[in-house]
Amino acid sequence: MQHYRFLSIVIIFLLQFTNGACQKKMSEYMFDEHAGFNASFEISKNNLPVNWFLYTPSTVPYSSFTLQLSPDAADGKQSLLFDVKACEKTGGWRSPGVAKELQVKPGQNVKIKLQIKNVGCKYRIRLHPVNAKEKGRGIDIVQTESHDWRMVTHAITIPDQMNLLRFEFNVLSAGKCWIDDVRIDIK
């Protein structure tokens, strides 16, 4: 009987340990109900902008980068700076970046506008309608250097059966990239 009790305790411990080890965060998120969309990253907690999903050094595997607020801004007092020494070119939560999901309805027109300054790295912007079961066709934009602030704009119409729009910005290679003034207009 003692042997089975000991074995049960070991099995429970291993299950708990395995469960905890498999629950690595894919992003960080700090909420502030008063900050709204926080398009220019002006409101922050713990030196990270609020109301954004952030792929940070603590959540992105196989990378070496810093994520910080920078006084070099296209709008307001600060922007978000990715200073990347090394990263995967996969995108999503495996590369440095930010994301936001917004409620939408089929047939709505969405226009995105953001400011980017980029020195030496590739980046990707994704704008995809989604629902609980699938991802719709969207926009994938991969760009390279622009040493000055540059406005990027794109539009998309939400297809049938989609109820969320996922915006994602990722840095895909070493370099420095600033992002600021992210506006998403839904009509």
ZADREN-321993 format. One record per atom (N, C-alpha, C, CB): x, y, z; atom name; residue number from 1; residue in one letter. Coordinates in steps of 0.1 Angstrom, whole numbers, plus 5000, padded with zeros to 4 digits. Each point is the difference from the previous one (the first is absolute). Glycine has a CB too. Example, Ala and Ser with C-alpha at 12.3 -4.5 7.8 and 13.67 -1.06 7.14 Angstrom:
2
      x      y      z    a     k   r
   5132   4943   5078    N     1   a
   4991   5012   5000   CA     1   a
   5009   5012   5000    C     1   a
   4981   4988   5012   CB     1   a
   5015   5023   4981    N     2   s
   5009   5011   5000   CA     2   s
   4992   5011   5008    C     2   s
   5012   4994   4978   CB     2   s
***
This chain:
187
      x      y      z    a     k   r
   5008   4988   5000    N     1   m
   4992   5012   5000   CA     1   m
   5009   5013   5000    C     1   m
   4982   4987   5012   CB     1   m
   5028   5013   4996    N     2   q
   5009   5011   5001   CA     2   q
   5007   5003   4986    C     2   q
   5004   4995   5025   CB     2   q
   4999   4994   4968    N     3   h
   5007   5001   4987   CA     3   h
   4990   5007   4990    C     3   h
   5013   4979   5005   CB     3   h
   4975   5018   4995    N     4   y
   4990   5006   4991   CA     4   y
   4998   5015   5004    C     4   y
   4989   4978   4997   CB     4   y
   5011   5025   5015    N     5   r
   4998   5014   5005   CA     5   r
   5012   5008   4995    C     5   r
   4987   4993   5020   CB     5   r
   5025   5002   4982    N     6   f
   5012   5007   4996   CA     6   f
   5000   5002   4984    C     6   f
   5013   4990   5020   CB     6   f
   4984   4999   4973    N     7   l
   4999   5001   4986   CA     7   l
   4990   5010   4995    C     7   l
   5007   4976   4999   CB     7   l
   4981   5025   5008    N     8   s
   4990   5010   4997   CA     8   s
   5005   5014   5002    C     8   s
   4982   4984   5006   CB     8   s
   5025   5018   5004    N     9   i
   5006   5014   5003   CA     9   i
   5010   5003   4989    C     9   i
   4997   4997   5025   CB     9   i
   5011   4994   4971    N    10   v
   5010   5003   4990   CA    10   v
   4993   5003   4986    C    10   v
   5017   4985   5012   CB    10   v
   4973   5007   4985    N    11   i
   4993   5003   4988   CA    11   i
   4993   5014   5000    C    11   i
   4996   4975   4997   CB    11   i
   4998   5028   5014    N    12   i
   4993   5013   5001   CA    12   i
   5011   5011   4999    C    12   i
   4982   4991   5015   CB    12   i
   5029   5008   4991    N    13   f
   5011   5010   4999   CA    13   f
   5004   5002   4986    C    13   f
   5008   4994   5023   CB    13   f
   4995   4994   4970    N    14   l
   5004   5001   4986   CA    14   l
   4990   5007   4991    C    14   l
   5013   4979   5004   CB    14   l
   4974   5018   4998    N    15   l
   4989   5006   4992   CA    15   l
   5000   5015   5003    C    15   l
   4987   4979   5000   CB    15   l
   5014   5025   5012    N    16   q
   5000   5014   5003   CA    16   q
   5012   5007   4994    C    16   q
   4988   4995   5022   CB    16   q
   5024   4999   4979    N    17   f
   5012   5006   4995   CA    17   f
   4999   5001   4985    C    17   f
   5013   4990   5019   CB    17   f
   4983   5000   4974    N    18   t
   4998   5000   4985   CA    18   t
   4990   5010   4996    C    18   t
   5006   4976   4999   CB    18   t
   4983   5025   5008    N    19   n
   4990   5010   4997   CA    19   n
   5005   5014   5001    C    19   n
   4982   4984   5008   CB    19   n
   5025   5019   5003    N    20   g
   5006   5013   5002   CA    20   g
   5010   5004   4989    C    20   g
   4995   4997   5024   CB    20   g
   5013   4993   4973    N    21   a
   5011   5002   4990   CA    21   a
   4995   5003   4986    C    21   a
   5015   4985   5014   CB    21   a
   4973   5010   4983    N    22   c
   4994   5001   4987   CA    22   c
   4992   5013   4998    C    22   c
   5000   4975   4998   CB    22   c
   4999   5033   5013    N    23   q
   4991   5011   4999   CA    23   q
   5008   5013   4998    C    23   q
   4984   4988   5014   CB    23   q
   5026   5013   4978    N    24   k
   5008   5012   4997   CA    24   k
   4991   5010   4993    C    24   k
   5022   4986   4999   CB    24   k
   4979   5026   5006    N    25   k
   4992   5011   4994   CA    25   k
   5005   5003   4986    C    25   k
   4996   5010   5023   CB    25   k
   4995   4992   4968    N    26   m
   5004   5004   4986   CA    26   m
   5001   5015   4999    C    26   m
   4989   4979   4991   CB    26   m
   5005   5028   5018    N    27   s
   5000   5015   4999   CA    27   s
   4998   5006   5014    C    27   s
   4992   5000   4976   CB    27   s
   5011   5012   5026    N    28   e
   4997   5008   5012   CA    28   e
   4989   5009   4997    C    28   e
   5024   4998   5009   CB    28   e
   4968   5005   5001    N    29   y
   4988   5009   4998   CA    29   y
   4998   5008   5013    C    29   y
   4990   4985   4981   CB    29   y
   5010   5028   5018    N    30   m
   4996   5008   5012   CA    30   m
   4988   5008   4996    C    30   m
   5024   5001   5008   CB    30   m
   4966   4998   5000    N    31   f
   4987   5007   4997   CA    31   f
   4999   5013   5008    C    31   f
   4989   4978   4995   CB    31   f
   5005   5032   4998    N    32   d
   4997   5013   5006   CA    32   d
   4987   5004   4994    C    32   d
   5024   5007   5005   CB    32   d
   4965   4992   5002    N    33   e
   4987   5004   4994   CA    33   e
   4999   5014   4996    C    33   e
   4990   4983   5014   CB    33   e
   5018   5026   4992    N    34   h
   4999   5014   4996   CA    34   h
   5009   5004   4989    C    34   h
   4995   5005   5024   CB    34   h
   5014   4986   4971    N    35   a
   5009   5003   4989   CA    35   a
   4994   4999   4986    C    35   a
   5018   4992   5015   CB    35   a
   4971   5001   4984    N    36   g
   4994   4998   4987   CA    36   g
   5009   4992   4991    C    36   g
   4988   5022   5002   CB    36   g
   5012   4982   4985    N    37   f
   5008   4993   4990   CA    37   f
   5015   5001   5002    C    37   f
   4981   5003   4984   CB    37   f
   5023   5008   5021    N    38   n
   5014   5003   5003   CA    38   n
   5009   4999   4987    C    38   n
   4997   4992   5024   CB    38   n
   4998   5015   4966    N    39   a
   5006   5000   4987   CA    39   a
   5014   5004   4999    C    39   a
   4978   5004   4991   CB    39   a
   5026   5005   5017    N    40   s
   5014   5005   4999   CA    40   s
   5009   4996   5012    C    40   s
   4991   5020   4988   CB    40   s
   5004   4970   5019    N    41   f
   5008   4994   5011   CA    41   f
   5003   5010   5011    C    41   f
   5009   4984   4984   CB    41   f
   4982   5026   5018    N    42   e
   5003   5010   5010   CA    42   e
   4998   4996   5015    C    42   e
   4993   5016   4982   CB    42   e
   4998   4974   5020    N    43   i
   4997   4995   5013   CA    43   i
   5007   4987   5002    C    43   i
   4978   5012   5001   CB    43   i
   5029   4987   5010    N    44   s
   5008   4987   5003   CA    44   s
   5000   4997   5014    C    44   s
   5014   5005   4981   CB    44   s
   4989   4982   5022    N    45   k
   5002   4994   5013   CA    45   k
   5012   4992   4999    C    45   k
   4975   5000   5006   CB    45   k
   5034   5001   5004    N    46   n
   5012   4992   5000   CA    46   n
   5008   5002   4987    C    46   n
   4989   4983   5015   CB    46   n
   5011   5029   4980    N    47   n
   5007   5004   4988   CA    47   n
   4996   4992   4987    C    47   n
   5019   5005   5015   CB    47   n
   4968   4990   4985    N    48   l
   4994   4994   4989   CA    48   l
   4987   5007   4997    C    48   l
   5012   4978   5005   CB    48   l
   4984   5024   4982    N    49   p
   4987   5006   4997   CA    49   p
   4989   4991   5004    C    49   p
   5010   5012   4981   CB    49   p
   4979   4994   5024    N    50   v
   4988   4993   5004   CA    50   v
   4991   4997   4989    C    50   v
   5002   5010   5022   CB    50   v
   4989   4980   4979    N    51   n
   4990   4996   4991   CA    51   n
   5005   4995   4986    C    51   n
   4986   5017   5011   CB    51   n
   5026   4977   4990    N    52   w
   5006   4994   4988   CA    52   w
   5005   4986   5005    C    52   w
   5007   5022   4989   CB    52   w
   4992   4968   5002    N    53   f
   5007   4987   5002   CA    53   f
   5014   5003   4995    C    53   f
   4979   4985   4996   CB    53   f
   5031   5012   5013    N    54   l
   5014   5003   4997   CA    54   l
   5008   4987   5000    C    54   l
   4998   5023   5011   CB    54   l
   5010   4975   4978    N    55   y
   5009   4989   4999   CA    55   y
   5013   5005   5005    C    55   y
   4988   4989   4981   CB    55   y
   5016   5008   5032    N    56   t
   5011   5006   5007   CA    56   t
   5011   4990   5001    C    56   t
   4984   5015   5013   CB    56   t
   5028   4990   4992    N    57   p
   5011   4991   5002   CA    57   p
   4997   4988   5009    C    57   p
   5015   5020   4996   CB    57   p
   4976   4982   5013    N    58   s
   4996   4989   5009   CA    58   s
   4990   4990   4994    C    58   s
   5004   5016   5019   CB    58   s
   4990   4987   4970    N    59   t
   4991   4991   4994   CA    59   t
   5004   4995   4986    C    59   t
   4982   5012   5012   CB    59   t
   5028   4994   4982    N    60   v
   5004   4996   4986   CA    60   v
   5013   4991   5001    C    60   v
   4990   5022   4991   CB    60   v
   5008   4965   5005    N    61   p
   5012   4991   5001   CA    61   p
   5010   5003   4990    C    61   p
   4985   4983   5009   CB    61   p
   5027   5013   4993    N    62   y
   5011   5001   4990   CA    62   y
   5002   5014   4995    C    62   y
   4995   4976   4994   CB    62   y
   5005   5034   5014    N    63   s
   5002   5014   4996   CA    63   s
   5009   5007   5010    C    63   s
   4977   4999   4988   CB    63   s
   5028   5012   5007    N    64   s
   5007   5010   5008   CA    64   s
   4996   5014   4995    C    64   s
   5020   4984   5003   CB    64   s
   4972   5022   5006    N    65   f
   4995   5014   4996   CA    65   f
   4996   5007   5013    C    65   f
   4993   4992   4977   CB    65   f
   5005   5021   5021    N    66   t
   4994   5008   5010   CA    66   t
   4988   5007   4994    C    66   t
   5022   5004   5012   CB    66   t
   4968   4998   4997    N    67   l
   4987   5006   4996   CA    67   l
   4999   5012   5010    C    67   l
   4989   4978   4991   CB    67   l
   5010   5034   5004    N    68   q
   5000   5011   5009   CA    68   q
   4992   5012   4994    C    68   q
   5022   4993   5009   CB    68   q
   4974   5016   4999    N    69   l
   4994   5012   4996   CA    69   l
   5011   5010   4996    C    69   l
   4979   4996   5014   CB    69   l
   5020   5011   4975    N    70   s
   5010   5009   4995   CA    70   s
   4995   5014   4998    C    70   s
   5010   4981   4988   CB    70   s
   4998   5029   5015    N    71   p
   4995   5014   4998   CA    71   p
   5000   5004   4985    C    71   p
   5009   5006   5023   CB    71   p
   4996   4986   4969    N    72   d
   5000   5002   4985   CA    72   d
   4986   4996   4996    C    72   d
   5025   4997   4997   CB    72   d
   4966   5013   5001    N    73   a
   4986   4997   4997   CA    73   a
   4995   5007   4987    C    73   a
   4996   4997   5025   CB    73   a
   4995   4997   4968    N    74   a
   4993   5006   4989   CA    74   a
   4988   5008   5005    C    74   a
   5008   4982   4984   CB    74   a
   4986   5013   5027    N    75   d
   4988   5006   5006   CA    75   d
   5002   5000   5015    C    75   d
   4985   4993   4980   CB    75   d
   5011   5017   5027    N    76   g
   5001   5000   5015   CA    76   g
   5014   5001   5005    C    76   g
   4979   4987   5000   CB    76   g
   5023   5007   5012    N    77   k
   5013   5002   5006   CA    77   k
   5009   4988   4999    C    77   k
   4989   5014   5016   CB    77   k
   5006   4974   4980    N    78   q
   5008   4988   4999   CA    78   q
   4995   4990   4990    C    78   q
   5006   5003   5024   CB    78   q
   5003   4988   4972    N    79   s
   4996   4989   4991   CA    79   s
   5005   4987   5006    C    79   s
   5002   5015   4979   CB    79   s
   4995   4974   5014    N    80   l
   5005   4987   5005   CA    80   l
   5012   4996   4991    C    80   l
   4976   4994   5008   CB    80   l
   5035   5003   4999    N    81   l
   5012   4997   4993   CA    81   l
   5004   4985   5002    C    81   l
   5008   5024   5003   CB    81   l
   4995   4969   4987    N    82   f
   5005   4986   5000   CA    82   f
   5015   5001   4996    C    82   f
   4977   4990   4995   CB    82   f
   5032   5007   5013    N    83   d
   5014   5000   4997   CA    83   d
   5004   4985   5000    C    83   d
   5005   5023   5011   CB    83   d
   4996   4971   4977    N    84   v
   5001   4986   4999   CA    84   v
   5015   4996   4996    C    84   v
   4975   4999   4993   CB    84   v
   5031   4992   5015    N    85   k
   5013   4995   4996   CA    85   k
   4998   4987   4993    C    85   k
   5010   5010   5020   CB    85   k
   4980   4982   4983    N    86   a
   4997   4987   4993   CA    86   a
   4986   4996   5003    C    86   a
   5024   4993   5002   CB    86   a
   4969   5001   4988    N    87   c
   4987   4995   5002   CA    87   c
   4996   4990   4989    C    87   c
   4994   5021   5012   CB    87   c
   4996   4972   4990    N    88   e
   4995   4991   4989   CA    88   e
   4992   5009   4990    C    88   e
   4998   4980   5016   CB    88   e
   5002   5015   4972    N    89   k
   4993   5008   4989   CA    89   k
   4986   4994   4998    C    89   k
   5021   5005   4989   CB    89   k
   4974   4987   5021    N    90   t
   4987   4994   4999   CA    90   t
   4989   5009   5001    C    90   t
   5010   4980   5009   CB    90   t
   4991   5030   5000    N    91   g
   4989   5009   5003   CA    91   g
   4991   4995   5011    C    91   g
   5001   5008   4976   CB    91   g
   4988   4998   5026    N    92   g
   4991   4996   5011   CA    92   g
   5007   5001   5013    C    92   g
   4988   4985   4985   CB    92   g
   5008   5007   5025    N    93   w
   5006   5000   5013   CA    93   w
   5014   4996   5001    C    93   w
   4978   4996   5009   CB    93   w
   5028   4999   4980    N    94   r
   5014   4995   4999   CA    94   r
   5010   5011   4996    C    94   r
   4991   4978   4995   CB    94   r
   5003   5034   5002    N    95   s
   5009   5011   4996   CA    95   s
   4996   5013   5008    C    95   s
   5003   4990   4977   CB    95   s
   5006   5019   5026    N    96   p
   4996   5012   5007   CA    96   p
   4988   5007   4993    C    96   p
   5024   5003   5008   CB    96   p
   4967   5003   5000    N    97   g
   4989   5006   4994   CA    97   g
   4989   5004   5009    C    97   g
   5005   4988   4980   CB    97   g
   4984   5017   5015    N    98   v
   4988   5004   5007   CA    98   v
   4988   4996   4992    C    98   v
   5011   5020   5010   CB    98   v
   4978   4978   4997    N    99   a
   4987   4996   4993   CA    99   a
   4988   5006   5008    C    99   a
   5011   4978   4992   CB    99   a
   4978   5022   5000    N   100   k
   4988   5005   5006   CA   100   k
   4988   4993   4993    C   100   k
   5010   5023   5006   CB   100   k
   4980   4973   5001    N   101   e
   4988   4994   4994   CA   101   e
   4988   5009   5002    C   101   e
   5009   4977   5003   CB   101   e
   4983   5026   4987    N   102   l
   4989   5009   5000   CA   102   l
   4987   4993   4995    C   102   l
   5015   5019   4997   CB   102   l
   4974   4983   5010    N   103   q
   4987   4995   4995   CA   103   q
   4996   5007   4987    C   103   q
   4993   4995   5024   CB   103   q
   5003   4997   4966    N   104   v
   4995   5005   4987   CA   104   v
   4988   4992   4996    C   104   v
   5023   5007   4994   CB   104   v
   4970   4997   4995    N   105   k
   4989   4994   4995   CA   105   k
   5002   4998   4985    C   105   k
   4985   5010   5017   CB   105   k
   5010   4979   4977    N   106   p
   5002   4997   4986   CA   106   p
   4995   5013   4992    C   106   p
   4997   4975   5003   CB   106   p
   5010   5028   4986    N   107   g
   4997   5011   4991   CA   107   g
   5006   5013   5005    C   107   g
   4979   4989   4995   CB   107   g
   5026   5012   5017    N   108   q
   5006   5013   5004   CA   108   q
   5013   5002   4993    C   108   q
   4990   4998   5023   CB   108   q
   5013   5015   4974    N   109   n
   5013   5004   4994   CA   109   n
   5009   5005   5011    C   109   n
   4989   5006   4978   CB   109   n
   5023   4989   5022    N   110   v
   5010   5003   5010   CA   110   v
   5012   5006   4993    C   110   v
   4993   4982   5015   CB   110   v
   5012   5030   4990    N   111   k
   5012   5006   4995   CA   111   k
   5010   5002   5011    C   111   k
   4986   5012   4983   CB   111   k
   5026   4983   5015    N   112   i
   5010   5002   5010   CA   112   i
   5010   5010   4995    C   112   i
   4997   4976   5007   CB   112   i
   5008   5032   5003    N   113   k
   5011   5009   4997   CA   113   k
   5009   5000   5012    C   113   k
   4985   5015   4986   CB   113   k
   5028   4984   5011    N   114   l
   5010   5000   5010   CA   114   l
   5013   5006   4995    C   114   l
   4990   4980   5011   CB   114   l
   5018   5025   4999    N   115   q
   5013   5006   4996   CA   115   q
   5011   4990   5004    C   115   q
   4991   5024   5004   CB   115   q
   5019   4975   4987    N   116   i
   5011   4991   5003   CA   116   i
   5013   5006   4996    C   116   i
   4985   4980   4996   CB   116   i
   5025   5018   5012    N   117   k
   5014   5004   4997   CA   117   k
   5008   4988   5002    C   117   k
   4997   5024   5007   CB   117   k
   5011   4973   4983    N   118   n
   5007   4987   5000   CA   118   n
   5015   5001   4995    C   118   n
   4978   4989   4996   CB   118   n
   5031   5006   5012    N   119   v
   5014   5000   4997   CA   119   v
   5005   4986   5000    C   119   v
   5003   5023   5009   CB   119   v
   4999   4971   4979    N   120   g
   5007   4987   4999   CA   120   g
   4992   4987   5001    C   120   g
   5018   5013   5009   CB   120   g
   4969   4988   4994    N   121   c
   4993   4987   5002   CA   121   c
   4988   4999   4991    C   121   c
   5007   5000   5024   CB   121   c
   4988   4988   4975    N   122   k
   4988   4997   4993   CA   122   k
   4989   5000   5010    C   122   k
   5011   4987   4982   CB   122   k
   4977   5017   5014    N   123   y
   4988   4999   5009   CA   123   y
   4988   4996   4992    C   123   y
   5009   5018   5015   CB   123   y
   4981   4977   4992    N   124   r
   4988   4995   4993   CA   124   r
   4988   5006   5008    C   124   r
   5011   4979   4992   CB   124   r
   4979   5025   5000    N   125   i
   4987   5005   5005   CA   125   i
   4990   4990   4995    C   125   i
   5007   5025   5001   CB   125   i
   4985   4970   5008    N   126   r
   4989   4991   4997   CA   126   r
   4987   5006   5004    C   126   r
   5015   4980   5002   CB   126   r
   4975   5020   4990    N   127   l
   4987   5004   5002   CA   127   l
   4990   4989   4996    C   127   l
   5007   5025   4998   CB   127   l
   4988   4967   5011    N   128   h
   4993   4988   4996   CA   128   h
   4987   4999   5008    C   128   h
   5021   4989   4995   CB   128   h
   4967   5010   4997    N   129   p
   4988   4997   5007   CA   129   p
   5000   4985   5005    C   129   p
   4988   5017   4985   CB   129   p
   5006   4981   5027    N   130   v
   5000   4986   5005   CA   130   v
   4986   4998   5007    C   130   v
   5026   5000   5003   CB   130   v
   4972   4987   5000    N   131   n
   4989   4996   5009   CA   131   n
   5005   4989   5008    C   131   n
   4982   5007   4984   CB   131   n
   5010   4986   5024    N   132   a
   5005   4990   5009   CA   132   a
   5006   4988   4993    C   132   a
   4983   5008   5016   CB   132   a
   5013   4990   4972    N   133   k
   5005   4988   4993   CA   133   k
   5010   5002   4989    C   133   k
   4978   4991   5005   CB   133   k
   5023   5021   4989    N   134   e
   5008   5002   4989   CA   134   e
   5005   5014   4998    C   134   e
   4988   4982   4989   CB   134   e
   5022   5019   5003    N   135   k
   5006   5014   4997   CA   135   k
   4996   5002   4985    C   135   k
   5019   4998   5017   CB   135   k
   4976   5014   4981    N   136   g
   4997   5004   4986   CA   136   g
   5012   5006   4993    C   136   g
   4976   5004   5007   CB   136   g
   5022   4998   4980    N   137   r
   5010   5006   4992   CA   137   r
   5002   5015   5004    C   137   r
   4995   4984   4981   CB   137   r
   5017   5020   5021    N   138   g
   5003   5013   5004   CA   138   g
   5011   5006   4993    C   138   g
   4991   4994   5022   CB   138   g
   5016   5015   4984    N   139   i
   5011   5007   4994   CA   139   i
   5013   4996   5008    C   139   i
   4985   5020   4992   CB   139   i
   5025   4976   5001    N   140   d
   5013   4998   5005   CA   140   d
   5010   5009   4993    C   140   d
   4995   4976   5006   CB   140   d
   5012   5033   5001    N   141   i
   5009   5009   4994   CA   141   i
   5013   4998   5006    C   141   i
   4982   5017   4996   CB   141   i
   5029   4980   4996    N   142   v
   5013   4999   5005   CA   142   v
   5008   5011   4994    C   142   v
   4999   4975   5002   CB   142   v
   5008   5033   5006    N   143   q
   5007   5012   4996   CA   143   q
   5014   5000   5005    C   143   q
   4979   5013   4999   CB   143   q
   5030   4995   4995    N   144   t
   5013   5002   5005   CA   144   t
   5002   5015   5003    C   144   t
   5009   4980   4987   CB   144   t
   5004   5024   5013    N   145   e
   5004   5013   5006   CA   145   e
   4993   5012   4995    C   145   e
   5021   4989   5002   CB   145   e
   4977   5020   5008    N   146   s
   4996   5014   4998   CA   146   s
   5006   5008   5012    C   146   s
   4978   4994   4987   CB   146   s
   5032   5013   5011    N   147   h
   5007   5007   5011   CA   147   h
   4992   5012   5006    C   147   h
   5021   4993   4989   CB   147   h
   4969   5011   5004    N   148   d
   4991   5011   5005   CA   148   d
   4986   4994   5003    C   148   d
   5013   5018   4987   CB   148   d
   4979   4989   5021    N   149   w
   4987   4996   5002   CA   149   w
   4992   4999   4987    C   149   w
   5000   5011   5023   CB   149   w
   4993   4978   4976    N   150   r
   4992   4998   4987   CA   150   r
   4986   4995   5004    C   150   r
   5021   4994   4987   CB   150   r
   4969   5012   5007    N   151   m
   4987   4995   5002   CA   151   m
   4996   4989   4991    C   151   m
   4994   5023   5007   CB   151   m
   5000   4966   4999    N   152   v
   4996   4988   4993   CA   152   v
   4985   5000   5002    C   152   v
   5022   4987   5003   CB   152   v
   4971   5011   4986    N   153   t
   4985   4999   5000   CA   153   t
   4995   4988   4992    C   153   t
   4998   5025   5003   CB   153   t
   4992   4969   5001    N   154   h
   4994   4989   4993   CA   154   h
   4985   4999   5004    C   154   h
   5022   4987   4998   CB   154   h
   4970   5007   4993    N   155   a
   4986   4998   5003   CA   155   a
   4996   4986   4997    C   155   a
   4996   5024   4994   CB   155   a
   4994   4971   5013    N   156   i
   4994   4987   4998   CA   156   i
   4985   5000   5003    C   156   i
   5023   4990   5007   CB   156   i
   4970   5001   4986    N   157   t
   4986   4998   5003   CA   157   t
   4998   4987   5007    C   157   t
   4993   5014   4980   CB   157   t
   4999   4986   5031    N   158   i
   4999   4988   5008   CA   158   i
   4990   4990   4993    C   158   i
   5004   5014   5021   CB   158   i
   5001   4974   4977    N   159   p
   4992   4990   4993   CA   159   p
   4989   4994   5009    C   159   p
   5019   4995   4985   CB   159   p
   4972   4998   5008    N   160   d
   4989   4993   5007   CA   160   d
   5005   4991   5011    C   160   d
   4986   5001   4980   CB   160   d
   5007   4998   5031    N   161   q
   5002   4991   5011   CA   161   q
   5013   5004   5009    C   161   q
   4989   4982   4986   CB   161   q
   5017   5029   5012    N   162   m
   5011   5004   5008   CA   162   m
   4995   5011   5010    C   162   m
   5017   4995   4981   CB   162   m
   4988   5004   5031    N   163   n
   4996   5009   5010   CA   163   n
   5011   5007   5008    C   163   n
   4980   4986   5002   CB   163   n
   5033   5011   4995    N   164   l
   5011   5007   5006   CA   164   l
   5010   5004   4989    C   164   l
   4997   4986   5021   CB   164   l
   5010   5024   4982    N   165   l
   5011   5005   4991   CA   165   l
   5013   4999   5008    C   165   l
   4985   5015   4986   CB   165   l
   5025   4978   5010    N   166   r
   5012   4999   5007   CA   166   r
   5011   5008   4992    C   166   r
   4994   4978   5009   CB   166   r
   5011   5033   4998    N   167   f
   5011   5007   4995   CA   167   f
   5013   4995   5007    C   167   f
   4985   5021   4995   CB   167   f
   5025   4977   4997    N   168   e
   5013   4995   5006   CA   168   e
   5011   5006   4993    C   168   e
   4990   4979   5006   CB   168   e
   5020   5026   5001    N   169   f
   5012   5006   4995   CA   169   f
   5012   4992   5006    C   169   f
   4990   5023   4998   CB   169   f
   5019   4972   4993    N   170   n
   5012   4992   5005   CA   170   n
   5012   5005   4993    C   170   n
   4986   4980   5004   CB   170   n
   5025   5020   5004    N   171   v
   5013   5002   4994   CA   171   v
   5006   4986   4997    C   171   v
   5004   5022   5014   CB   171   v
   5001   4977   4974    N   172   l
   5004   4987   4995   CA   172   l
   5015   4998   4999    C   172   l
   4979   4999   4988   CB   172   l
   5029   5011   5014    N   173   s
   5015   4999   5000   CA   173   s
   5006   5010   5008    C   173   s
   4999   4991   4977   CB   173   s
   5014   5008   5025    N   174   a
   5008   5009   5008   CA   174   a
   4999   5015   4995    C   174   a
   5016   4981   5007   CB   174   a
   4984   5028   5002    N   175   g
   5000   5015   4997   CA   175   g
   4991   5007   5010    C   175   g
   5003   4995   4976   CB   175   g
   4994   5017   5021    N   176   k
   4992   5008   5009   CA   176   k
   4987   5005   4992    C   176   k
   5020   5008   5013   CB   176   k
   4969   4991   4994    N   177   c
   4987   5003   4994   CA   177   c
   4991   5007   5010    C   177   c
   5002   4981   4984   CB   177   c
   4993   5031   5013    N   178   w
   4991   5008   5008   CA   178   w
   4986   4999   4994    C   178   w
   5019   5016   5007   CB   178   w
   4971   4983   5001    N   179   i
   4986   5000   4995   CA   179   i
   4993   5011   5009    C   179   i
   5001   4975   4992   CB   179   i
   4990   5032   5001    N   180   d
   4992   5010   5007   CA   180   d
   4987   5004   4993    C   180   d
   5022   5009   5008   CB   180   d
   4969   4997   4999    N   181   d
   4988   5005   4994   CA   181   d
   4992   4990   4992    C   181   d
   5011   5022   4999   CB   181   d
   4986   4967   5007    N   182   v
   4992   4989   4994   CA   182   v
   4986   5003   5001    C   182   v
   5017   4983   5006   CB   182   v
   4976   5020   4982    N   183   r
   4986   5003   4999   CA   183   r
   4993   4989   4992    C   183   r
   5005   5025   5002   CB   183   r
   4984   4970   5004    N   184   i
   4992   4990   4993   CA   184   i
   4986   5006   4999    C   184   i
   5015   4980   5007   CB   184   i
   4980   5024   4981    N   185   d
   4987   5006   4998   CA   185   d
   4990   4989   4995    C   185   d
   5011   5023   4996   CB   185   d
   4979   4974   5011    N   186   i
   4990   4990   4996   CA   186   i
   4987   5007   4997    C   186   i
   5011   4983   5014   CB   186   i
   4984   5015   4973    N   187   k
   4987   5006   4996   CA   187   k
   4991   4989   4994    C   187   k
   5012   5022   4996   CB   187   k
***
